[in-house]
Structures are given as structure tokens and as C-alpha cells.
């Protein structure tokens, strides 16, 4: 009886320690959550505040002098709609191309019966660390006639090595050789096996790399700066750069504001409004694939 009571006391003590650990862990997570959430709330509140309140720095957590002036000016600015259209095109078509090329590269290299797969994987991974550099890449793009075309935003990054690695690891861990052997006995070809069996079993990893590629294309601006000259091809991020970084706001955005003081105030407000407008597509897409995200990332990142 004494031994049992001692064991029970030890369990109770361990239980208290566990509670303290989890409580401390929850406190830290809550603290980090608040640190991350505060800037987001501040940006949202500022975007719905009056220009004078934003310029004076009165906005903290709640909107001050509720106003939609920033959104009205952003939505009336034609280049924003041009950038929106182009970014949606690049993100949609680019992600589709990325997923196809990544799967076509990752699946064959996950098969153990492919000769030289280790060497090919090493060569692909090598490009993750070393590359030819900006000038040689630009010369190649120029020789191929891709400069100042939409293809300059789509083809150079058809496969990102990190996404290739996690996709390949996912196939290695989740598509068994027994499943392949069984399908071959039933007369299934490699192409049919990929389309009918592998892809339906890989929804989680496709959702993960699709999100990665989509966000990559949506946030991409450096390629556009290097390869694009025609403003009709510019993504939204380049127009955001003019407003947020260079602080250049076209006077046609301020057609109803005559005073320079008001223009300066609107510049600050526009920065917050544009951030929210540019973030809406990603915020809308993420909840639909969130259920696949953790599963696909973990299964693709761990090699069995």
C-alpha cells in the first residue's frame, strides 16, 4: 500500500510539472500570438481611419475617425487594377505550371527503380545553393526572347528546389512499392498510376506546394523589376513598391485633394489601405487548404 501511495504521489507531482510546463508554453505562445497580431490589427485599423488621425499617429488598436477614403482612392487608381489582374494571372498560371513540373520531377526521382536518381537529385539540390548569377541569367532570358513578356514571370522559377524536395519526400514516404506492384499486375501503366493513384493520394502535398508557389508568385516583384519594361505587364507588387517604398503617389490618385497637406496625409493612409487590398487573395485562399497544410508539410518534410 505504501509503495502504491508513493507511486501515486509521483504521478501527481509529474502531473503538476506537466501542467506548469504546458501553462508556461501556452503563455509564450499567447505572447508570440499577440506580438504577431498587433501589427495586423494596427494596419487594419489605420486603413479604416481618417487621414489626419493616421498622419498624427493616433491610431493604435481601434480606428480613429472611421473613414473609407483610403480604399476609395486605391480602388479609383487604375494601375492597382492592372497590377491586380496581372498578379492573379501570374499566381494562377504560374502555380499551375509549378505544380505540374514539380510533380513530374519529384515522382520519377522518388522511384527506387530509376537509375541515376541520386545523382540527378544532387544536381538539382546543387542549384539551391549555387547559380549562374543575375547577368548570365538575364542574357539567357534575352536570347530566349522572354524579356518583357509574361513568360519571364512564369518559366524561370518553374521548379523551386525546396518544394521539389518536400514533394519527393512525400512520394517516398506515402506511395509504397507494394501499391505500384499491385497496379502493374492489374496492367496499370506508369502514367496511369501517376494520374489515377498517386495524385488522388497526394492532395495534401499538392495543396502545400500550391500555397507556397501561389504566395511566391503573388509577392514576386524582383523578377518584374529586372525583366519587365511595359507597365501593362507589371504585377501588383511593383505598384505597391512605388507607394510603400518610394513613397510615390500619382497626382491622379489625389484628383479631389488640392492641398499638399492633405496629399501627405493620404499617402500614409494609402499605404495601409493598399497592404490590406493586396493581402485579401492570400487570406481568402488559405482557410480552404489549411486542413491539408500541416499534414502535407510534415509528411513531406520527414524522410522515412
SERO-4910 file (N, C-alpha, C, O; in steps of 0.05 Angstrom, whole numbers):
BEGIN
 pado doro    nc1    nc2    nc3   cac1   cac2   cac3    cc1    cc2    cc3    oc1    oc2    oc3
  Unk    A     16    -24      0      0      0      0     17     25      0     12     45    -14
  Unk    A     39     24     16     57     47     18     70     52     -9     73     75    -18
  Unk    A     78     30    -23     91     33    -49     72     45    -69     79     62    -85
  Unk    A     46     36    -68     26     46    -87     21     76    -82     19     92   -101
  Unk    A     20     84    -56     15    112    -50     38    129    -59     34    152    -68
  Unk    A     63    119    -56     87    134    -65     86    137    -96     92    159   -106
  Unk    A     78    116   -110     76    118   -139     55    138   -147     60    153   -166
  Unk    A     32    138   -133     11    157   -140     20    185   -135     13    204   -150
  Unk    A     35    189   -113     45    216   -107     65    226   -129     64    249   -136
  Unk    A     81    207   -139    100    214   -161     84    222   -186     92    241   -199
  Unk    A     62    207   -191     46    213   -215     34    241   -212     33    256   -231
  Unk    A     24    247   -187     12    273   -182     33    295   -185     26    316   -197
  Unk    A     57    290   -176     78    310   -179     85    315   -208     88    337   -217
  Unk    A     87    293   -223     93    296   -252     70    310   -266     75    326   -284
  Unk    A     46    305   -257     23    318   -269     24    348   -264     18    364   -282
  Unk    A     32    357   -240     35    385   -235     57    398   -251     54    420   -261
  Unk    A     79    384   -254    101    394   -270     92    397   -300     98    417   -313
  Unk    A     77    377   -309     67    379   -336     49    403   -340     50    417   -360
  Unk    A     31    407   -320     13    430   -321     28    456   -321     21    474   -336
  Unk    A     49    457   -305     65    482   -305     79    486   -331     80    509   -342
  Unk    A     89    464   -343    103    466   -369     83    475   -390     89    494   -406
  Unk    A     60    462   -391     41    469   -412     30    497   -408     24    512   -427
  Unk    A     26    505   -382     17    532   -377     37    553   -386     30    573   -398
  Unk    A     63    548   -380     84    566   -389     86    567   -420     90    588   -432
  Unk    A     83    543   -432     84    541   -461     61    557   -473     64    571   -493
  Unk    A     37    554   -462     13    568   -472     17    598   -469      9    614   -486
  Unk    A     29    607   -447     34    635   -442     53    646   -464     48    668   -474
  Unk    A     74    631   -470     93    641   -490     80    642   -518     84    661   -533
  Unk    A     64    621   -524     50    621   -550     31    645   -552     28    657   -573
  Unk    A     17    650   -530     -2    673   -529     13    699   -533      3    717   -547
  Unk    A     36    701   -520     53    725   -523     62    729   -551     60    751   -562
  Unk    A     72    708   -564     80    710   -592     57    716   -610     59    731   -629
  Unk    A     34    705   -604     10    710   -619      2    739   -618     -5    751   -639
  Unk    A      4    751   -594     -3    780   -591     17    797   -606     10    817   -619
  Unk    A     43    789   -605     64    804   -619     60    804   -649     64    824   -662
  Unk    A     51    781   -659     46    779   -688     20    792   -696     18    804   -717
  Unk    A      0    791   -678    -27    801   -684    -28    831   -683    -43    844   -698
  Unk    A    -13    844   -665    -14    873   -661     -9    888   -687    -25    906   -693
  Unk    A     12    883   -702     16    898   -727     -7    895   -747    -14    913   -761
  Unk    A    -18    870   -748    -40    865   -767    -64    882   -759    -77    895   -776
  Unk    A    -71    882   -733    -94    898   -723    -89    928   -728   -107    943   -736
  Unk    A    -64    936   -724    -57    964   -728    -61    972   -757    -72    994   -762
  Unk    A    -52    956   -775    -54    962   -804    -84    963   -812    -92    981   -826
  Unk    A   -100    943   -803   -128    943   -809   -142    968   -798   -158    981   -812
  Unk    A   -136    975   -773   -149    998   -760   -141   1024   -774   -157   1041   -779
  Unk    A   -115   1026   -781   -106   1050   -795   -119   1053   -822   -124   1076   -831
  Unk    A   -124   1031   -836   -135   1033   -863   -164   1043   -862   -174   1053   -882
  Unk    A   -178   1040   -839   -205   1049   -836   -207   1075   -820   -229   1084   -813
  Unk    A   -185   1088   -816   -184   1113   -800   -183   1137   -819   -179   1134   -843
  Unk    A   -186   1161   -807   -185   1185   -823   -155   1191   -830   -137   1184   -814
  Unk    A   -150   1205   -852   -123   1212   -859   -108   1228   -838    -84   1223   -833
  Unk    A   -122   1247   -825   -109   1263   -805   -101   1247   -781    -79   1251   -770
  Unk    A   -118   1228   -772   -111   1211   -749    -87   1193   -755    -71   1189   -737
  Unk    A    -86   1183   -779    -64   1165   -787    -38   1181   -787    -17   1172   -777
  Unk    A    -38   1205   -800    -14   1222   -802     -5   1231   -775     19   1233   -770
  Unk    A    -23   1235   -756    -16   1245   -729     -7   1222   -711      3   1227   -689
  Unk    A    -11   1197   -720     -2   1174   -704    -21   1168   -681    -12   1157   -661
  Unk    A    -47   1175   -684    -66   1170   -662    -78   1142   -663    -91   1133   -644
  Unk    A    -73   1127   -685    -85   1101   -688    -68   1080   -674    -44   1078   -680
  Unk    A    -80   1064   -657    -65   1042   -643    -79   1015   -649    -69   1000   -666
  Unk    A   -101   1010   -635   -115    984   -639   -142    987   -652   -151    969   -666
  Unk    A   -155   1010   -648   -181   1015   -660   -180   1038   -679   -164   1056   -676
  Unk    A   -197   1038   -700   -198   1060   -719   -205   1086   -705   -221   1087   -687
  Unk    A   -193   1108   -715   -199   1135   -704   -210   1151   -727   -197   1156   -747
  Unk    A   -235   1161   -723   -248   1176   -744   -253   1158   -768   -242   1162   -790
  Unk    A   -271   1139   -765   -276   1118   -786   -279   1131   -813   -295   1150   -817
  Unk    A   -264   1120   -832   -265   1131   -860   -257   1110   -880   -241   1093   -874
  Unk    A   -269   1111   -903   -263   1093   -925   -248   1108   -948   -246   1099   -970
  Unk    A   -237   1131   -941   -224   1148   -961   -200   1133   -974   -196   1135   -998
  Unk    A   -185   1119   -958   -162   1105   -968   -170   1084   -989   -157   1082  -1010
  Unk    A   -190   1068   -983   -199   1047  -1001   -211   1059  -1026   -208   1048  -1048
  Unk    A   -225   1082  -1024   -237   1095  -1047   -215   1104  -1066   -217   1100  -1091
  Unk    A   -194   1116  -1055   -172   1125  -1072   -157   1102  -1085   -150   1103  -1109
  Unk    A   -153   1080  -1070   -139   1057  -1081   -155   1044  -1104   -144   1038  -1125
  Unk    A   -181   1041  -1099   -198   1028  -1120   -202   1046  -1144   -209   1036  -1165
  Unk    A   -198   1072  -1141   -201   1090  -1164   -175   1093  -1179   -174   1107  -1200
  Unk    A   -153   1081  -1169   -127   1083  -1182   -123   1061  -1202   -120   1037  -1194
  Unk    A   -124   1067  -1227   -124   1046  -1248   -100   1027  -1247   -104   1003  -1251
  Unk    A    -75   1037  -1242    -53   1018  -1241    -56    995  -1221    -45    974  -1225
  Unk    A    -70   1001  -1199    -75    980  -1179    -91    957  -1191    -85    933  -1186
  Unk    A   -111    963  -1207   -127    943  -1220   -111    928  -1242   -115    904  -1245
  Unk    A    -94    942  -1256    -76    929  -1275    -58    909  -1261    -54    886  -1269
  Unk    A    -46    918  -1238    -28    901  -1223    -44    877  -1211    -33    855  -1210
  Unk    A    -68    882  -1202    -85    860  -1191    -89    839  -1213    -86    815  -1208
  Unk    A    -97    848  -1236   -103    829  -1258    -78    813  -1265    -79    789  -1268
  Unk    A    -55    827  -1268    -31    813  -1275    -21    793  -1253    -13    771  -1259
  Unk    A    -23    802  -1228    -15    784  -1206    -32    760  -1204    -22    738  -1198
  Unk    A    -58    763  -1208    -76    740  -1208    -69    721  -1230    -70    696  -1227
  Unk    A    -62    732  -1253    -55    715  -1276    -29    700  -1270    -27    676  -1274
  Unk    A     -9    715  -1260     17    702  -1254     14    681  -1233     26    659  -1234
  Unk    A     -1    687  -1212     -4    668  -1189    -20    643  -1198    -12    621  -1190
  Unk    A    -40    647  -1214    -57    624  -1223    -42    606  -1243    -38    582  -1238
  Unk    A    -34    618  -1265    -20    603  -1286      7    593  -1276     15    571  -1282
  Unk    A     22    610  -1262     48    603  -1252     47    580  -1232     63    561  -1234
  Unk    A     27    580  -1214     24    558  -1195     17    532  -1209     27    511  -1202
  Unk    A      0    534  -1230     -8    510  -1245     17    498  -1259     21    474  -1258
  Unk    A     34    515  -1271     59    506  -1284     77    494  -1263     89    473  -1267
  Unk    A     80    507  -1240     98    498  -1219     90    470  -1209    107    453  -1205
  Unk    A     64    466  -1204     55    441  -1193     60    418  -1213     70    397  -1206
  Unk    A     54    423  -1238     59    403  -1259     88    395  -1261     95    372  -1260
  Unk    A    106    415  -1263    134    410  -1266    146    397  -1241    163    379  -1243
  Unk    A    137    406  -1217    148    395  -1192    140    366  -1189    157    349  -1181
  Unk    A    115    359  -1195    106    331  -1193    121    314  -1214    129    291  -1208
  Unk    A    123    324  -1238    137    309  -1260    166    304  -1253    178    285  -1263
  Unk    A    178    322  -1237    206    318  -1229    208    301  -1204    225    283  -1202
  Unk    A    190    306  -1184    193    293  -1158    184    264  -1159    197    247  -1147
  Unk    A    163    257  -1174    153    229  -1173    173    210  -1185    179    190  -1172
  Unk    A    183    214  -1209    203    195  -1220    228    192  -1203    238    170  -1200
  Unk    A    237    214  -1191    261    213  -1174    255    200  -1147    274    195  -1132
  Unk    A    230    196  -1140    223    182  -1115    222    152  -1120    221    136  -1101
  Unk    A    223    143  -1145    221    115  -1151    249    103  -1149    268    113  -1161
  Unk    A    251     81  -1134    277     68  -1130    287     53  -1154    311     47  -1156
  Unk    A    269     48  -1174    278     34  -1198    289     52  -1219    296     43  -1241
  Unk    A    290     78  -1214    301     97  -1233    332     99  -1229    341    106  -1208
  Unk    A    346     92  -1250    376     93  -1249    386    122  -1249    376    138  -1264
  Unk    A    405    127  -1232    418    153  -1231    402    174  -1217    407    198  -1219
  Unk    A    381    166  -1202    363    185  -1189    378    201  -1167    372    224  -1163
  Unk    A    397    188  -1153    412    202  -1132    429    225  -1144    431    247  -1133
  Unk    A    442    218  -1166    459    239  -1179    442    262  -1189    450    285  -1186
  Unk    A    419    256  -1201    402    277  -1212    391    294  -1189    390    319  -1191
  Unk    A    384    281  -1166    374    296  -1143    396    314  -1132    391    337  -1124
  Unk    A    421    305  -1131    443    321  -1122    447    345  -1140    452    367  -1130
  Unk    A    446    341  -1166    449    363  -1185    427    384  -1182    432    408  -1183
  Unk    A    403    375  -1177    380    394  -1173    384    409  -1147    380    433  -1146
  Unk    A    392    395  -1126    396    407  -1100    420    427  -1101    420    447  -1087
  Unk    A    440    421  -1118    463    438  -1121    455    467  -1129    467    486  -1121
  Unk    A    434    468  -1146    425    494  -1156    411    511  -1134    408    535  -1137
  Unk    A    404    498  -1112    392    512  -1090    413    529  -1076    406    550  -1064
  Unk    A    438    521  -1078    460    536  -1064    476    553  -1084    483    576  -1077
  Unk    A    481    542  -1107    497    557  -1127    481    561  -1153    466    543  -1161
  Unk    A    483    585  -1165    470    590  -1190    488    607  -1208    510    616  -1199
  Unk    A    480    611  -1232    497    626  -1251    499    655  -1246    518    668  -1256
  Unk    A    482    667  -1230    483    695  -1225    463    711  -1242    451    700  -1261
  Unk    A    459    736  -1235    438    752  -1248    444    758  -1277    426    756  -1294
  Unk    A    469    766  -1283    475    775  -1310    474    752  -1330    461    755  -1351
  Unk    A    486    728  -1324    483    706  -1343    453    698  -1346    445    691  -1368
  Unk    A    438    698  -1325    410    691  -1326    395    711  -1344    378    703  -1360
  Unk    A    401    737  -1341    388    757  -1358    395    753  -1387    378    756  -1405
  Unk    A    420    746  -1393    429    742  -1421    414    718  -1433    405    719  -1456
  Unk    A    410    697  -1417    395    673  -1427    366    681  -1432    355    674  -1453
  Unk    A    354    696  -1414    327    705  -1418    324    722  -1443    304    720  -1457
  Unk    A    344    739  -1447    343    756  -1471    346    740  -1497    332    745  -1516
  Unk    A    364    720  -1497    368    703  -1520    343    687  -1527    338    681  -1550
  Unk    A    329    679  -1506    305    663  -1510    280    681  -1517    259    670  -1523
  Unk    A    284    707  -1517    262    725  -1524    241    727  -1502    218    733  -1508
  Unk    A    248    723  -1477    229    724  -1455    228    750  -1441    210    755  -1425
  Unk    A    247    768  -1446    248    794  -1433    223    810  -1442    216    811  -1465
  Unk    A    211    823  -1422    187    840  -1426    164    824  -1437    148    834  -1453
  Unk    A    161    799  -1428    138    782  -1434    128    770  -1408    143    769  -1388
  Unk    A    104    761  -1408     92    748  -1385    107    723  -1377    108    715  -1354
  Unk    A    119    709  -1397    134    684  -1392    158    689  -1374    167    670  -1361
  Unk    A    168    713  -1373    191    719  -1355    183    716  -1326    201    713  -1309
  Unk    A    158    718  -1320    148    715  -1293    140    686  -1286    135    679  -1263
  Unk    A    138    669  -1307    127    642  -1303    148    620  -1306    148    601  -1290
  Unk    A    166    622  -1326    183    599  -1332    209    598  -1315    217    575  -1308
  Unk    A    223    620  -1309    248    617  -1295    247    602  -1268    266    589  -1260
  Unk    A    224    604  -1254    221    590  -1229    200    569  -1231    183    566  -1213
  Unk    A    201    553  -1252    181    532  -1256    183    511  -1234    163    499  -1227
  Unk    A    207    507  -1223    210    489  -1200    227    503  -1179    250    512  -1185
  Unk    A    217    504  -1155    233    513  -1132    243    489  -1118    228    471  -1111
  Unk    A    269    488  -1113    282    464  -1103    271    455  -1077    267    431  -1072
  Unk    A    265    473  -1059    254    466  -1032    228    451  -1036    223    430  -1023
  Unk    A    210    461  -1053    184    448  -1058    188    421  -1071    173    402  -1066
  Unk    A    208    419  -1088    214    394  -1101    223    373  -1080    215    350  -1082
  Unk    A    239    381  -1061    249    363  -1041    226    352  -1023    225    328  -1018
  Unk    A    209    370  -1013    187    360   -996    167    343  -1012    155    325  -1000
  Unk    A    163    349  -1037    145    333  -1054    157    306  -1059    143    285  -1057
  Unk    A    182    304  -1065    196    279  -1069    195    262  -1043    190    238  -1045
  Unk    A    201    275  -1020    200    260   -995    172    250   -989    169    228   -978
  Unk    A    152    265   -996    124    256   -992    118    231  -1008    107    212   -998
  Unk    A    126    231  -1033    122    208  -1050    137    183  -1040    126    161  -1040
  Unk    A    161    187  -1030    177    165  -1020    164    153   -994    165    129   -990
  Unk    A    152    170   -978    141    161   -952    113    150   -955    105    133   -938
  Unk    A     97    158   -975     69    152   -975     60    135   -999     38    124   -998
  Unk    A     76    134  -1020     69    117  -1043     87     92  -1042    110     93  -1049
  Unk    A     76     70  -1032     91     46  -1028     97     31  -1054     82     33  -1073
  Unk    A    118     15  -1053    125     -2  -1076    104    -24  -1080     99    -32  -1102
  Unk    A     92    -33  -1057     72    -54  -1059     48    -44  -1076     36    -59  -1091
  Unk    A     41    -19  -1072     19     -7  -1087     25     -6  -1117      8    -11  -1133
  Unk    A     50      1  -1123     59      2  -1151     59    -26  -1163     50    -30  -1185
  Unk    A     69    -46  -1148     70    -73  -1158     41    -84  -1163     37    -97  -1183
  Unk    A     23    -78  -1145     -5    -87  -1148    -18    -75  -1173    -32    -88  -1187
  Unk    A    -12    -49  -1178    -23    -36  -1201    -12    -47  -1227    -26    -49  -1247
  Unk    A     14    -54  -1226     26    -66  -1250     14    -93  -1257     11   -100  -1280
  Unk    A      8   -108  -1236     -4   -135  -1240    -31   -131  -1254    -39   -148  -1270
  Unk    A    -45   -109  -1247    -71   -104  -1259    -69    -91  -1287    -89    -83  -1299
  Unk    A    -44    -88  -1296    -40    -76  -1323    -39    -46  -1324    -44    -34  -1345
  Unk    A    -34    -33  -1301    -33     -4  -1300     -6      7  -1309     15     -3  -1299
  Unk    A     -6     26  -1327     19     38  -1337     29     58  -1317     14     65  -1298
  Unk    A     54     68  -1320     65     87  -1302     50    114  -1302     45    126  -1282
  Unk    A     42    122  -1326     27    147  -1329      0    145  -1316     -9    163  -1301
  Unk    A    -14    123  -1321    -40    119  -1308    -38    116  -1278    -55    126  -1264
  Unk    A    -16    103  -1268    -12    101  -1240     -8    129  -1227    -19    134  -1205
  Unk    A      6    146  -1241     11    173  -1231    -16    189  -1230    -22    202  -1210
  Unk    A    -31    187  -1252    -55    203  -1254    -78    192  -1236    -93    208  -1224
  Unk    A    -81    166  -1236   -105    154  -1223   -100    147  -1193   -119    145  -1178
  Unk    A    -75    143  -1186    -70    133  -1158    -53    153  -1142    -60    161  -1120
  Unk    A    -30    162  -1154    -12    179  -1139    -24    206  -1133    -24    216  -1111
  Unk    A    -35    219  -1154    -46    246  -1150    -70    247  -1130    -70    264  -1113
  Unk    A    -89    228  -1132   -111    229  -1112   -101    224  -1083   -113    234  -1064
  Unk    A    -79    210  -1080    -68    205  -1053    -49    227  -1044    -39    227  -1022
  Unk    A    -45    247  -1061    -26    268  -1055    -39    296  -1053    -26    316  -1058
  Unk    A    -64    297  -1046    -78    323  -1045    -65    342  -1024    -64    366  -1029
  Unk    A    -56    330  -1002    -45    348   -981    -19    361   -990    -16    385   -986
  Unk    A     -1    346  -1003     24    358  -1011     20    377  -1035     35    397  -1038
  Unk    A      1    371  -1052     -6    389  -1074    -17    415  -1064    -10    436  -1074
  Unk    A    -33    414  -1043    -44    438  -1030    -21    455  -1018    -21    479  -1020
  Unk    A     -2    441  -1005     20    455   -992     38    470  -1013     43    493  -1011
  Unk    A     47    455  -1033     64    468  -1053     49    488  -1069     60    508  -1079
  Unk    A     23    483  -1073      6    502  -1087      5    529  -1072      7    550  -1084
  Unk    A      2    527  -1045      2    552  -1029     29    565  -1030     31    590  -1033
  Unk    A     51    550  -1028     78    561  -1029     82    576  -1055     92    598  -1056
  Unk    A     76    562  -1077     80    574  -1103     62    598  -1108     71    619  -1119
  Unk    A     37    596  -1099     18    618  -1103     28    643  -1088     27    665  -1099
  Unk    A     36    640  -1063     46    663  -1047     72    674  -1060     76    698  -1060
  Unk    A     89    656  -1069    114    664  -1082    108    682  -1106    120    703  -1109
  Unk    A     89    674  -1123     82    690  -1147     68    716  -1139     73    737  -1151
  Unk    A     51    714  -1119     37    738  -1111     55    760  -1100     51    783  -1104
  Unk    A     76    751  -1086     95    770  -1073    118    777  -1091    135    794  -1084
  Unk    A    120    765  -1114    144    768  -1132    144    796  -1144    124    805  -1156
  Unk    A    166    810  -1141    170    836  -1154    198    840  -1166    201    856  -1184
  Unk    A    217    826  -1155    245    830  -1164    248    821  -1194    260    835  -1209
  Unk    A    236    798  -1201    237    790  -1229    224    810  -1247    234    816  -1269
  Unk    A    202    821  -1238    188    841  -1254    205    866  -1258    205    878  -1280
  Unk    A    220    874  -1237    238    897  -1239    260    892  -1260    268    910  -1274
  Unk    A    269    867  -1261    292    861  -1279    283    856  -1308    296    866  -1326
  Unk    A    261    841  -1311    254    832  -1338    231    847  -1352    229    845  -1376
  Unk    A    216    862  -1337    192    875  -1349    197    905  -1353    208    919  -1335
  Unk    A    189    916  -1376    190    944  -1381    163    957  -1386    158    980  -1380
  Unk    A    145    941  -1396    118    950  -1402    101    950  -1377     97    930  -1364
  Unk    A     90    973  -1370     74    975  -1345     48    959  -1346     38    951  -1325
  Unk    A     39    952  -1370     15    936  -1372     20    907  -1364      1    891  -1360
  Unk    A     46    900  -1360     53    873  -1351     62    872  -1322     67    851  -1310
  Unk    A     63    896  -1309     73    897  -1282     54    883  -1262     30    886  -1265
  Unk    A     65    868  -1243     48    856  -1222     41    878  -1202     52    900  -1202
  Unk    A     22    871  -1185     13    890  -1164     36    899  -1146     36    921  -1137
  Unk    A     54    881  -1141     76    887  -1122     93    910  -1131    104    925  -1114
  Unk    A     96    914  -1157    112    937  -1167     98    963  -1161    111    983  -1154
  Unk    A     72    963  -1165     57    988  -1158     57    993  -1128     58   1016  -1119
  Unk    A     56    971  -1113     58    974  -1083     85    985  -1076     87   1002  -1057
  Unk    A    106    977  -1090    132    986  -1084    134   1017  -1088    146   1031  -1072
  Unk    A    122   1027  -1109    122   1055  -1114    108   1071  -1091    117   1092  -1084
  Unk    A     86   1059  -1081     71   1073  -1060     84   1069  -1032     86   1089  -1017
  Unk    A     93   1045  -1026    103   1039   -999    132   1046   -995    139   1057   -974
  Unk    A    149   1039  -1015    178   1043  -1011    187   1070  -1022    200   1085  -1008
  Unk    A    180   1075  -1047    189   1100  -1059    172   1124  -1051    179   1147  -1055
  Unk    A    149   1118  -1038    130   1139  -1029    121   1156  -1052    117   1181  -1048
  Unk    A    118   1145  -1076    109   1160  -1099     80   1153  -1104     72   1131  -1110
  Unk    A     63   1174  -1101     34   1171  -1106     27   1190  -1128     31   1214  -1126
  Unk    A     16   1179  -1149      9   1195  -1173    -12   1216  -1165    -29   1211  -1149
  Unk    A     -9   1240  -1177    -28   1261  -1172    -57   1254  -1180    -76   1265  -1170
  Unk    A    -59   1236  -1200    -86   1229  -1209   -101   1213  -1187   -125   1212  -1188
  Unk    A    -86   1201  -1168    -99   1189  -1145   -111   1210  -1127   -130   1205  -1112
  Unk    A   -100   1234  -1128   -108   1255  -1110   -123   1277  -1125   -121   1301  -1118
  Unk    A   -138   1269  -1144   -152   1289  -1161   -171   1306  -1146   -176   1329  -1154
  Unk    A   -182   1296  -1124   -202   1312  -1108   -189   1325  -1084   -202   1337  -1067
  Unk    A   -162   1323  -1082   -148   1336  -1059   -129   1357  -1070   -111   1351  -1086
  Unk    A   -133   1381  -1062   -118   1403  -1073    -94   1412  -1056    -74   1422  -1066
  Unk    A    -96   1408  -1031    -75   1418  -1013    -54   1397  -1009    -60   1373  -1008
  Unk    A    -29   1406  -1008     -6   1387  -1004     -8   1373   -977      1   1350   -975
  Unk    A    -18   1387   -957    -20   1375   -930    -38   1350   -931    -32   1329   -920
  Unk    A    -61   1353   -945    -79   1331   -948    -66   1308   -964    -71   1285   -958
  Unk    A    -50   1315   -984    -37   1295  -1000    -18   1279   -983    -16   1255   -986
  Unk    A     -3   1292   -966     16   1278   -949      1   1260   -930     10   1237   -925
  Unk    A    -21   1269   -919    -37   1252   -901    -48   1228   -916    -49   1206   -905
  Unk    A    -57   1231   -941    -68   1209   -956    -47   1189   -963    -52   1165   -966
  Unk    A    -22   1198   -967      0   1179   -973      2   1159   -950      4   1135   -955
  Unk    A      2   1168   -925      4   1150   -903    -20   1131   -902    -16   1107   -897
  Unk    A    -44   1141   -907    -68   1125   -906    -67   1104   -928    -75   1081   -924
  Unk    A    -58   1113   -952    -58   1095   -975    -40   1071   -971    -46   1049   -980
  Unk    A    -18   1075   -956      0   1052   -951    -15   1030   -936    -12   1006   -944
  Unk    A    -30   1037   -916    -45   1016   -901    -67   1004   -917    -71    980   -916
  Unk    A    -81   1020   -933   -103   1010   -949    -93    991   -970   -106    971   -975
  Unk    A    -71    998   -983    -60    981  -1004    -50    955   -993    -54    934  -1006
  Unk    A    -39    955   -969    -30    930   -956    -53    911   -953    -51    887   -959
  Unk    A    -76    921   -943    -99    904   -939   -110    894   -965   -117    870   -967
  Unk    A   -113    911   -985   -123    904  -1011   -106    882  -1024   -116    863  -1036
  Unk    A    -79    884  -1021    -61    865  -1033    -61    838  -1018    -53    818  -1029
  Unk    A    -68    838   -992    -68    814   -976    -93    797   -978    -94    774   -970
  Unk    A   -115    809   -988   -141    796   -988   -140    769  -1003   -151    749   -991
  Unk    A   -129    766  -1027   -130    740  -1041   -117    718  -1025   -128    695  -1023
  Unk    A    -94    723  -1013    -80    702   -997    -96    695   -973    -98    671   -966
  Unk    A   -108    715   -959   -124    710   -936   -149    694   -942   -159    679   -926
  Unk    A   -159    698   -967   -184    683   -975   -178    654   -982   -194    637   -978
  Unk    A   -154    649   -994   -148    622  -1003   -139    604   -980   -146    581   -980
  Unk    A   -123    615   -962   -111    598   -941   -131    581   -925   -126    558   -921
  Unk    A   -154    592   -916   -172    575   -900   -182    550   -914   -188    530   -901
  Unk    A   -183    551   -941   -193    528   -955   -173    505   -957   -181    482   -961
  Unk    A   -148    511   -954   -127    490   -956   -113    485   -930    -94    470   -928
  Unk    A   -122    499   -909   -108    497   -883   -109    469   -872    -90    460   -859
  Unk    A   -131    454   -877   -134    427   -867   -113    408   -879   -106    388   -866
  Unk    A   -103    414   -903    -83    398   -915    -55    407   -908    -36    392   -911
  Unk    A    -53    432   -898    -26    445   -896     -7    430   -877     15    423   -885
  Unk    A    -16    426   -852      2    414   -832      8    385   -840     31    377   -838
  Unk    A    -12    370   -849     -7    342   -857     12    340   -880     31    325   -878
  Unk    A      8    355   -900     26    354   -924     54    363   -918     73    352   -928
  Unk    A     57    385   -902     83    395   -896     99    375   -879    123    371   -884
  Unk    A     86    363   -859    100    345   -841    107    319   -855    130    309   -852
  Unk    A     89    308   -871     95    283   -885    115    287   -907    130    268   -914
  Unk    A    116    311   -918    135    316   -939    162    324   -929    182    320   -943
  Unk    A    164    334   -904    189    343   -893    205    321   -879    229    324   -876
  Unk    A    191    300   -871    204    278   -856    209    255   -875    191    245   -888
  Unk    A    234    247   -876    242    225   -894    242    199   -878    255    197   -857
  Unk    A    226    179   -888    225    154   -873    248    135   -879    249    113   -868
***
